[in-house]
Amino acid sequence: MPNPLIAKLEHGARLTDEDRQLLKKLTARRRHVGPYQDIIREGDMPEDVRLIMDGFACRYQILPDGKRHIMAYLVPGDICDFHVAILGEMDHNIGTLTSCSVVEISHETIHDITTKHRNLNRAFWWGTLVDEGILREWLVSLGRRSAAQRVAHLFCELLIRLQTVGLADQNSFDMPLTQEELADTLGLSTLHVNRMMQELREKGLITTASKRLTINDVERLQDIAQFNPNFLHLGPRENKANEDSRDVQPPAA
C-alpha cells in the first residue's frame, strides 16, 4: 500500500528521493485510535501535529443544545493542523469516525523539515491551501447548494481525494460514513439525507453495498453537483521546477 502522505504531497511539489525517505521515516511510528475517539479536544493546549494515515476522522463542534456539526473530513494523508502549535488552545474537536492510524509529529520536527527542505515546505504549504479550498466549497454547499447537490458534491470530492492517495478506483471507494454523520456534515436531517441517497440510487447514479460507494456515472453526478475540482488544486503548474526552488515561509513558523 502506498504511503498516503507521500502520494498526496507529490501533487504539491516535485519531491526528491531524499524527501520521500524523510517522509517514510516521519510516518513510521503510528498509533492506533479506535472509532469515535477524540484525537484532540476543544480547550486542549496542542503540542504535536497529528497526521491521519488510515481511516476517517473529522473536525467537529458540539453546540450547547447537544447538536453536532462536522466541519471537515480527514482522510489518509491529511494533516489535522499544520499550524497547531501556534494556537493557545483548540477551538474545536478532532475525532475518529472509524478506527484510525495516527502519527504524532512534534512542532520542532515540523520546523526542522520546513526550514531545511524546500520541496517539502512547498508541499506542506500546498496541503494547507487545499484544506482552505475544501472549506470554502463546504461553505458554498451549506449556503447555496440544494440538498441533492450537497450530497452529490461531497461524494465527488471524496472520490477524487481518495483517488489521490490510492484509496479509490475509477468510480468507487470505501465509504464508512453513516447517514447521521452525513447529516451532521451537510446541515440536513438524517431523514433528508436518506431521501437524497435513495433518489440518487433510483436514478442509477450511485450504488452502496458493504460500506462501499460506487458512482455509476461520475460525469452525470458531477453535472448534478455542478462540481468543479479546481479547489483541490491537482492540475499541473507551468514552471513548477522554478517555483519549487523559491524560498517559502514554513506554515508552522
C-alpha positions in Angstrom: 0.0 0.0 0.0 1.5 3.4 -0.9 2.3 5.9 1.8 -0.7 8.3 1.6 1.2 11.3 2.8 3.8 10.9 0.1 1.1 10.2 -2.5 -0.7 13.4 -1.6 2.3 15.7 -1.3 3.6 14.6 -4.7 0.8 16.8 -6.1 2.1 19.8 -4.2 5.8 19.7 -5.2 8.3 17.7 -7.0 9.7 15.5 -4.3 13.2 14.0 -4.4 14.1 10.5 -3.2 15.5 12.2 -0.1 12.2 13.9 0.5 10.3 10.6 0.2 12.7 8.8 2.5 12.3 11.5 5.1 8.5 11.3 4.9 8.7 7.5 5.3 10.8 7.9 8.4 8.4 10.6 9.7 5.4 8.3 9.4 7.0 5.1 10.6 5.7 5.3 14.2 2.0 5.2 14.3 -0.6 4.6 17.0 -4.0 3.0 16.7 -7.1 5.0 17.7 -10.4 3.3 17.9 -13.6 4.6 16.3 -15.4 7.5 17.8 -12.5 8.6 19.9 -11.2 12.2 20.3 -7.7 12.7 19.0 -7.7 16.2 20.5 -10.4 18.1 22.3 -11.7 21.7 22.3 -9.8 23.5 25.0 -6.7 21.3 24.8 -3.3 23.0 24.5 -1.8 21.4 21.4 1.8 20.4 21.2 2.1 17.9 18.4 0.8 17.8 14.8 -1.5 14.9 14.0 -1.4 13.0 10.7 -4.1 10.5 9.6 -2.5 7.5 7.9 -5.5 5.2 7.8 -9.2 5.6 8.5 -11.6 8.5 8.6 -11.5 11.3 11.1 -13.3 14.7 11.3 -13.3 18.2 12.8 -16.4 18.8 14.8 -18.1 21.0 17.3 -20.9 20.3 19.8 -23.4 23.1 20.3 -24.9 23.9 23.7 -28.0 22.0 22.8 -26.0 18.9 22.1 -26.2 19.1 18.3 -23.0 18.2 16.4 -21.6 19.9 13.3 -18.8 18.2 11.3 -16.6 20.8 9.6 -14.1 18.7 7.8 -13.3 15.1 6.9 -9.7 14.0 7.4 -8.7 11.0 5.2 -5.4 9.2 4.9 -2.6 11.6 4.1 -4.3 14.6 5.8 -2.5 16.6 8.5 -5.0 17.7 11.1 -3.5 21.1 11.8 -0.1 22.1 10.4 -0.1 25.4 12.4 -1.4 23.8 15.6 1.5 24.8 17.9 0.8 28.4 17.3 -2.6 28.1 19.0 -3.1 28.8 22.7 -5.9 26.2 22.8 -8.0 24.2 20.4 -11.3 25.8 19.4 -12.8 22.5 18.1 -12.5 18.8 18.4 -10.9 16.3 16.1 -12.2 12.8 16.5 -12.2 9.5 14.6 -15.2 8.2 12.7 -13.5 4.8 12.1 -10.5 3.0 13.5 -7.5 5.2 12.6 -3.8 5.0 12.3 -2.4 8.3 13.6 1.1 9.8 13.5 2.1 12.5 16.0 4.8 14.9 15.0 6.5 17.4 17.2 6.4 21.1 16.4 10.2 21.0 16.5 10.4 18.3 13.8 8.0 20.2 11.6 10.0 23.4 11.9 13.2 21.5 11.1 11.7 19.9 8.0 10.2 23.1 6.6 13.3 25.2 7.1 15.8 22.6 5.7 13.8 21.0 2.8 12.3 23.5 0.3 10.3 21.0 -1.7 8.6 19.6 1.5 8.0 23.1 2.7 6.2 24.0 -0.5 4.2 20.7 -0.4 3.0 21.3 3.1 2.0 24.8 2.2 0.1 23.4 -0.8 -1.7 21.0 1.5 -2.7 23.8 3.8 -4.1 25.8 0.9 -6.0 22.8 -0.4 -7.6 22.4 3.1 -8.8 26.0 2.8 -10.2 25.4 -0.7 -12.2 22.4 0.6 -13.5 24.5 3.5 -14.7 27.2 1.0 -16.6 24.6 -1.0 -18.3 23.2 2.1 -19.4 26.8 2.9 -20.8 27.2 -0.5 -22.7 23.9 -0.2 -24.2 24.9 3.1 -25.1 28.3 1.8 -26.3 27.8 -1.7 -26.4 24.2 -2.9 -29.6 22.1 -2.8 -29.7 19.0 -0.6 -29.2 16.8 -3.7 -26.2 18.9 -4.8 -24.7 18.8 -1.3 -24.7 15.0 -1.2 -23.5 14.7 -4.8 -20.8 17.3 -4.4 -19.4 15.6 -1.3 -19.3 12.2 -3.0 -17.5 13.7 -6.0 -15.0 15.3 -3.7 -14.3 12.2 -1.6 -13.8 10.1 -4.8 -11.0 12.4 -6.0 -9.4 12.9 -2.6 -9.2 9.2 -2.1 -8.0 8.5 -5.6 -5.2 11.0 -4.9 -3.8 8.8 -2.2 -4.5 5.5 -3.9 -7.6 4.5 -1.9 -10.3 4.7 -4.6 -10.6 3.3 -8.1 -12.1 4.9 -11.1 -15.6 5.3 -9.6 -15.8 3.7 -6.2 -14.3 3.9 -2.7 -14.9 2.6 0.9 -17.4 5.0 2.5 -17.9 4.1 6.1 -19.8 7.3 6.9 -23.3 6.9 8.4 -26.3 8.9 7.3 -26.3 10.6 10.7 -22.7 11.7 10.1 -23.5 12.9 6.6 -26.5 14.9 8.0 -24.2 16.5 10.6 -21.9 17.5 7.8 -24.3 18.7 5.2 -26.7 20.6 7.5 -29.6 18.3 6.8 -31.7 15.9 8.8 -30.9 12.2 8.7 -34.3 11.6 7.0 -33.4 14.2 4.3 -30.1 12.5 3.7 -31.8 9.2 3.4 -34.2 10.6 0.8 -31.4 12.2 -1.2 -29.4 8.9 -1.2 -32.5 7.0 -2.3 -33.1 9.5 -5.1 -29.5 9.1 -6.4 -29.9 5.3 -6.2 -33.2 5.4 -8.1 -31.6 7.5 -10.9 -28.9 4.9 -11.2 -26.2 7.3 -10.2 -24.9 5.5 -7.1 -24.8 2.1 -5.6 -24.0 1.3 -1.9 -23.1 -2.1 -0.6 -20.9 -3.3 2.3 -19.9 0.3 3.2 -18.6 0.9 -0.3 -19.9 3.7 -2.6 -19.9 3.2 -6.3 -20.7 6.2 -8.6 -22.2 4.6 -11.6 -21.9 7.8 -13.8 -19.3 10.1 -12.5 -19.8 12.7 -15.1 -23.5 12.9 -14.6 -23.1 13.1 -10.8 -20.6 16.0 -11.3 -23.1 17.7 -13.5 -25.8 17.5 -10.9 -23.5 18.8 -8.2 -22.1 21.5 -10.5 -18.8 20.1 -9.4 -15.5 21.8 -10.4 -12.4 20.0 -8.9 -10.3 23.1 -9.2 -10.5 23.7 -5.4 -8.4 20.5 -4.9 -5.5 22.1 -7.0 -4.4 18.8 -8.5 -3.7 20.2 -12.0 -0.2 20.8 -13.4 1.5 24.1 -13.0 3.8 25.8 -15.5 7.4 26.4 -14.5 6.9 24.3 -11.4 10.5 23.4 -11.2 11.4 27.1 -10.9 8.6 27.7 -8.3 9.8 24.7 -6.2 13.2 26.4 -5.8 11.8 29.5 -4.2 12.0 30.1 -0.5 8.6 29.9 1.2 8.0 30.7 4.8 7.2 27.4 6.7 3.5 27.0 7.7 4.4 26.3 11.3 6.9 29.1 11.8 
